Amino acid sequence: MSELTKAKIYSQDGVDVEEEALFSSFAGSICKASYNNSPFLEVKDLSEGKFRGPRPFVFKNLPEGYFIETSADGIGTKGIVIDAAKTHHLAAYDIIAMTASDITRFGGVPIAFVNIFDTTSVGNEGDEVSKIYKSAIAGLGKVAKENKIVILKGETAQMGDAIGSEIADSKTKLNWSGIMIGAYHKDKMITGEKLAPGQIIIALKEEGFRCNGISSMRKALKERFGKEWWKNPEAGKSIKQAAHPSVLYDMYINTLHGWFDKDFKPEITIHAIVHLSGGALKEKLAKDVLFPKNLSAELFDLWEPPEIMRRCAEWRKITDEEFYEVWHGGQGMLLIIDEQDADHCIKRANDFGIKAKIAGKITKENTPQVSINSKLTPGKNIIYK
């Protein structure tokens, strides 16, 4: 049997090698265009123009004594909602948010990204399936440039039936994961070591769900719009809102933290950064950051939840207590800083198109607790202990 015949049979079985090569070549061109994005990395392209070739790299311009770290994550089941909304072109905001933020939150700087892009099939060159998937990769190039991140390389896989989804017959299913490579320095770590009563909590506004609590969000859509919610014409607006891309805070925070200053001098001191991913306020702020230090917090002015999040809570009949544990409630990250730095912190956020405000303060109680003035139910107060 000839290699050509084998390829055609493989295509009939769900994997078109020729189309995958064309798609990978396109993805390789997006990677190559990003090689000068970061001031901290130089790619030594030894690929000789081949998208499968080696692309080693060296670090540069980092403070002496730096360390390298990696963070692995993915968009999870938000890919189902993105597919329903057909907003693949914005999905890169979610994958970068999930991987970069886990480096930024400890005082590091994300530098380079390696991604694994699982598709049903890549379609045929020029058809709608190919265009939709390519829009996601092109979107990654845009997001990487905005955030000074190099897309080092990646892997595209035509997974066929191996990708599960509620939308079983979709031809544009998406599972996206990857590894972010970043740098730390012992003098720039943000560990919460100097947290103290009187410090204030800055909440950075989030317009969508990010990538956590999506199973509950999809269940809420099902409760409201039926088992096949993605087919219900009345669900269109809600699906678009649910698929809203994550806000990226990394450039703003790392500018504040001095990574892009020639002497690496921070503009302000950040005592702790809380990424409100899985577990949200109860886990990420209370249990992970404050309680181990016998500290408490009052959250008296959080952001209002996004409209779609509020509706999903209603459709799913989620209580206020669970709401701020399953979802972030309108803030994607919290910064804990000294009170005198608040004005500068908020002003700089505005420079990056990010909305920030004083949402609370650190306190000392007999028993550690986080008190929340809920924005879901007016007048409702929540206490996590």
C-alpha positions, -999 to +999 in steps of 0.1 A: +000+000+000+015+034-010+020+062+015-006+083-005-032+056-001-024+053+036-028+090+041-062+090+023-074+061+045-062+079+076-082+110+064-113+088+060-108+076+095-108+112+109-072+125+107-062+144+076-024+145+077-021+170+049-046+194+063-030+191+097+004+200+082-011+231+066-027+241+098+005+235+118+024+256+093+000+284+099+003+280+137+041+280+132+040+313+114+020+328+144+047+315+168+075+329+147+059+364+146+059+364+184+096+357+189+105+393+197+076+400+220+095+396+253+125+416+265+135+385+285+138+358+259+157+352+227+147+324+204+174+306+185+154+295+155+171+264+141+141+252+122+154+263+088+119+274+080+102+241+089+073+244+114+085+211+131+121+223+135+139+230+168+135+264+184+157+265+215+159+297+235+180+316+260+169+341+287+182+377+287+179+410+306+167+393+338+181+402+372+210+382+384+199+352+404+166+346+386+148+313+387+126+297+360+091+283+367+064+267+347+026+267+351+003+242+334-035+248+329-063+248+304-096+264+296-115+233+309-152+230+300-154+267+290-144+254+256-180+240+253-194+275+259-169+291+236-179+266+209-216+273+214-210+311+211-185+306+183-160+330+200-130+308+193-111+340+182-112+352+218-104+319+235-067+329+238-075+354+266-087+324+287-058+301+281-033+329+288-052+341+319-052+306+334-015+300+328+001+335+332-018+344+363-004+315+383+031+329+378+022+366+383+004+359+416+037+349+433+056+379+419+069+363+388+068+374+351+053+352+324+076+350+294+069+322+270+039+299+262+038+263+248+003+252+239-016+220+231-045+227+208-070+198+206-096+199+178-122+175+164-105+179+130-088+209+115-112+208+085-101+216+050-081+246+039-104+276+035-136+259+049-155+272+079-141+247+103-105+256+093-113+294+095-128+290+130-098+271+144-073+294+127-090+324+143-082+309+177-045+306+169-044+341+153-061+353+185-033+338+205-008+357+184-027+390+192-029+383+229+007+373+232+019+405+216-003+426+239+012+408+269+049+406+258+047+368+257+065+345+232+046+316+217+075+293+216+058+263+199+028+240+203+010+209+192-022+206+172-041+173+175-071+161+156-089+142+183-122+132+167-144+113+191-118+117+219-131+153+226-163+151+245-190+178+246-226+184+253-227+196+217-219+161+204-224+169+167-202+201+167-174+202+142-155+229+161-151+214+196-121+229+215-098+217+243-069+241+249-042+237+274-006+247+277+025+256+298+036+291+306+073+296+313+082+325+336+108+339+359+110+345+396+136+363+417+141+359+455+138+396+460+106+399+440+086+370+455+051+379+467+042+354+494+021+373+519+049+372+544+043+409+555+005+409+555-009+429+584-041+445+597-048+478+582-037+469+547-063+473+520-077+450+494-080+462+458-104+443+436-097+441+398-130+439+379-138+409+358-166+410+332-171+373+326-166+339+343-129+332+336-125+294+335-138+282+369-172+271+379-181+265+343-199+232+351-223+251+373-227+278+347-236+253+320-260+236+344-277+269+349-280+274+312-296+240+310-320+248+338-331+280+320-330+270+283-334+233+283-312+202+278-300+214+244-295+250+256-271+259+227-300+253+202-325+275+220-328+308+201-336+326+233-303+316+248-281+334+223-274+365+243-267+346+275-243+322+257-223+351+243-221+367+278-211+333+294-183+330+268-169+365+276-131+362+275-111+366+307-095+399+316-057+398+316-041+416+346-005+405+341+010+434+323-006+458+348+006+439+378+040+432+365+045+468+356+035+478+392+059+452+404+088+466+385+096+438+360+097+463+331+117+489+350+154+491+340+163+485+377+134+462+384+122+486+410+085+482+420+062+512+418+044+501+450+047+472+475+022+444+468+019+422+499-003+395+483-020+387+450-051+365+450-062+349+417-099+341+422-099+308+404-113+275+418-128+280+452-128+318+448-130+340+479-135+311+504-105+291+493-081+315+476-084+344+500-095+330+533-080+295+535-049+300+513-038+335+522-053+348+555-062+320+578-027+305+579-015+338+593-044+342+617-057+372+598-091+382+587-107+405+561-137+427+556-149+429+520-173+458+521-174+470+485-169+443+459-177+447+423-212+439+411-214+404+395-216+403+357-252+402+346-249+366+333-233+354+365-262+369+385-287+352+363-269+319+364-270+320+402-308+326+400-314+298+375-292+274+395-306+286+428-271+291+443-269+308+477-248+338+484-224+317+505-218+293+476-219+320+450-186+335+463-171+300+465-181+287+430-176+320+412-155+351+417-185+374+418-171+402+396-134+404+406-108+383+388-079+392+411-073+409+445-042+429+454-033+435+491-014+468+494-006+496+519-033+522+522-011+551+510-005+533+477-042+529+468-045+560+446-015+551+425-026+514+422-061+524+409-047+551+386-022+526+370-050+501+365-069+527+345-038+532+323-041+495+313-079+496+308-086+477+340-111+488+366-099+487+402-112+499+435-108+495+473-130+466+481-119+458+517-093+457+544-072+432+564-082+429+601-073+409+632-102+390+649-103+365+677-112+338+652-100+343+616-128+351+592-137+367+559-168+389+561-184+398+527-211+423+520-227+403+493-236+420+460-258+391+450-285+398+476-287+434+490-282+435+527-268+400+529-236+395+549-215+363+545-189+351+569-164+324+560-145+309+590 
